[in-house]
Amino acid sequence: MLRAALVLAALVAVGWGATHSKVNKHKPWIETSYHGVITENTDIVMLDPPLVALDKDAPIPYAGEICAFNIHGLEAPFEAVVLNGTSGEGQLRARRLIDCELQKEYTFIIQAHDCGSGPGGTEGKKSHKAVVHIQVNDVNEFAPVFREPHYRAAVTEGKIYDTIMQVEATDQDCSPQYSQICNYQITTSNTPFAIDRNGNIRNTEKLNYDRQQQYEILVTAWDCGQKRALHNVPVRIDVKPVCKPGWQGSNKQVDYEPGTGSKQLFPKMHLETCGGPLSSVRTTVELQTSHIGKGCDRETYSEKSLQKLCGASSGSTDLLPAPSPATNWTVNLVSDSGRDSDLIFRFDGHQAAKIPDRVVLQNLTDQFTIATWMKHGPSPGLRAEKETLLCNSDKTEMNRHHYSLYVHNCRLVFLLRRDFTQVDTFRPAEFHWKLEQICDKEWHYYVINVEFPVVTLYVDGVTYDPYLVTDDWPIHPSQIDMQLTVGACWQGGEVTKPRFTQYFRGSLSGLTIRPGKIESQKVISCLQACKEGLDINSLESLDKSIKFHFNPAQSILVMEGDDLGNINAAVRKVSYINSRQFPTPGIRRLHISTLVQCFGEDTCITIPDIDAVVMVQQPSEPRITITGVEKLSWLAADFRSSEGIALFQDVHIISTVTTADHHAARRPGVLEEIIHNLDYCDVLVLGEELDPQFEALQLQQGALLRKHLDVTNSTSGMSIYGVDSMSNYEQVIRQVRYYSRQPKSLLERRFRLTCSELNGRYTSNEFSLEVKAMHNSEDEDHISHIIAPPQYMQVAHHPSMLQELFPSHSSDVPNAATVLIVMCIAALVVVAVLGIYRIHLTHQQEMKLAESIKEPDETWNDSALTITVNPMETLQEPQAAEDGSDEEEDEEEEEERDDDDDDITSVESDDSEEEMDDQLPRVQCKTVQKWDKTTISY
């Protein structure tokens, strides 16, 4: 009213009423929009601003008065009435009660009408149309109502549950304030249950089946307007006796003894379901071996030996070999041989190695293979930086990458830039693979086969095609040398100081490159195959209703069936197997998970997971023993022959293990000879290396036929490698020969022979051999050309005889030598008497000896040589040490004895007295059985 009066006064002040014309010239005026609020179940609308209409024709009667307000809108339940026509005030009200639950808001149009020229409103004018928006305020008229008329749940005794079940109530009010449920309450007193604001019921103490099997409680609810539900809802909770669904009878630890084949893991285990109705059971057994070696127990032979064993193509080069004088580029890298001799190199972003030019050809052909083991994870903050495994770049002047293998943002990228001499067109140059394995921090085996322009990646034996291939022009030819690196890329040009860039962060092992050939998938699978895994005993006896599946590594087994008895029988057949003769000892973890599906129930029983371990026992470590002659003497001329001299023609290699003695409690164990493979034997030159112009180690052609062996030779020695039996290694080593074109300057050569199994995990003793060259006639008199040990001296193979076969010079040797010397002196006396009758024969023998002394440098022809064993050769050495002053007399007596022996041999049939002397060589031959085998002269 006040606002209308003010508006009217303003109109009068500006002269609206100055003219007293009775003509209706102007339209009424109202606001353009109104907002109103009405509380449900009432009829008055509170508008903002108030409903007022003004007319410029005021105070002219009728023409300046408001007669009506009209509402335009479909079924709008409102009407507008004029409270004062002169002031133009009106009121908006509902024609019926408004229900918020039916409609919360209304919008419609309103217009004002003046009275025109008379009381009937003829010739009246209308105002413009105004929009009215009405909001209905809610009244809390409804109480909460539970969705279910009653609730029921079951619990097992002896447990505290976070949630047993949930009750839920709703409210029909339209506003959030009154329609939301703000609280629940258990109205039953003295119950061991509680309920939260969300309706979750839990027990406050452990329930006991024997004390009470069932509980009935009442629950009520309040909405946020504090209106309580009209009716409580009953809740029934049943208590069940303890039943533990799950696997029973499982072993927490299974001990596995190497070499026993397949062993059952769960021989007495069965699944308890507490009588629940089952539709299917799915059990997964997982063998966790990621902490063993490179992901599982694999063969740890050297890369070359393993490739030979798997039938890989020859010609591969190991870019990360064990540090040695010949492969010294890895000496500064951080390596971890592990307890299973698995050679691993770790790169932390600061190490790299240059590969010498002689190791790999600078330009690869259209076909080649790159293979490596890699363990890599994401580097925080360094995702945009390339991490190079292998790179071949310009050594100086420029910075061109000819080929490289690197990781970038957890993607594996292979770059191959061809030369113009190979191709002169725009060709594929970069191959990208995006795989989860690249950054999962686990070991994987990567093989890249290149048949340009096709590049194929194998990861753990599975083929992957590149998701992106980019092209590039070939590299222009130049005279710049290239540098092959591992662990980073060499930047030799376009910088002030050459340096490594793009360092790799991770672990690598067995990085090889094979120019000219690609590997087959069969060989690749062999190279990365696990030697341990899960197995099923008596697979043919498995029920046909059981479905099972192994992953490729046989570390995960999934079994599924609908019959509980068949599932139990199938799980009891699951076993562990390790086919390595000397497996890696330690723990392998087992994880068993089970999913049970039931009939007609939304929820089903839960089977707890089981964790167990397989404890692989420490294998009996083999003791590899090399035996043979340790000192050799040869004529100098023999070193110059086309075949040289045999170094290890009587060598023997045996392997023994200590086994438990079940019959003798006091003895810790007995030695037992075993048969296993070797993977390399090295012949090392001690002292100065061989002069390649005059010296060499040789191996006869055909020595490697039908054997899985290869040989590398250098001035520092010979290496025989490949996975093969000890007998085959022994045969090859016996054919190793030493050759010298200048034997006159040669005094002696020393060699060392060692053998290994599993890439150095088990090594033999260091067998040393000393070879002497004889140059003068005095030395020639002491040479006995024995080609091989006689039959009665064959080396015994039983380990218990090892200490008896090759004893050192014991204290009883001088006593035996004394007895023999006395016998020889007596024999010489008899010979002296017989010599009187054979002076002419002695004279002839001296003439022959003089001729042989005059020509000491002539080539020794032993093609028709008769072997003569001299029993005094080794036995005279102790005696000579004691009687150094009588050395000249001993030599004269020995010369006389040799001459007499020759006479006796040549005329032993002349008379009967010579038959006595003929028995002397026989006696001496028998004494040879006690000689020191560690020294033989040739």
Secondary structure by P-SEA (a helix, b strand, c coil): caaaaaaaaaaaaacccccccccccbbbbbccccccccccccccccccccbbbbbccccccccccccccccccccccbbbbbcccccccbbbbbcccccccccccccbbbbbbcccccccccccccccbbbbbbbbbbccccccccccccccccccccccccccbbbbbbbcccccccccccccccccccccccccccbbbbbccccccccccbbbbbbbbcccccccccbbbbbbbbbbccccccccccccbbbbcccccccccccbbbbbcccccccbbbbbbbbbccccccccccccccaaaaaaaaccccccccccccccccccccccccccccccccbbbbbcccbbbbbccccccccccccbbbbbbbbbccccccccbbbbccccccccccccccccccccccbbbbbbbbcccccccccccbbbbbcccccccbbbbbbbbbcccbbbbbcccccccccbbbbbbccccccbbbbbbcccccccccccbbbbccccccccccccccccccccaaaaaaaacccbbbbbcccccccccbbbbbcccccbbbbbbccaaaaaaaaaacccccccccccbbbbbbbbbbbbbbccccbbbbbbbbbbbbbbccccbbbbbbbcccbbbbcccccccccccccccbbbbbbbbbbbbcccccccbbbbbbbbbbccccccccccccccccbbbbbcccccccccbbbbbcccbbbbbccccaaaaaaaaaabbbbbcccccccbbbbbbbbbcccccccccbbbbbbbbbccaaaaaacccccccccccccccccccccccccccccaaaaaaaaaaaaaaaaaaaaaaaaaacaaaaaaaaaaaaaaaacccccccccbbbbbbbcccccaaaaaaacccaaaaaaaaaaaaaaaaaaaaaccccccccccccaaaaaaaaaccccccccccc
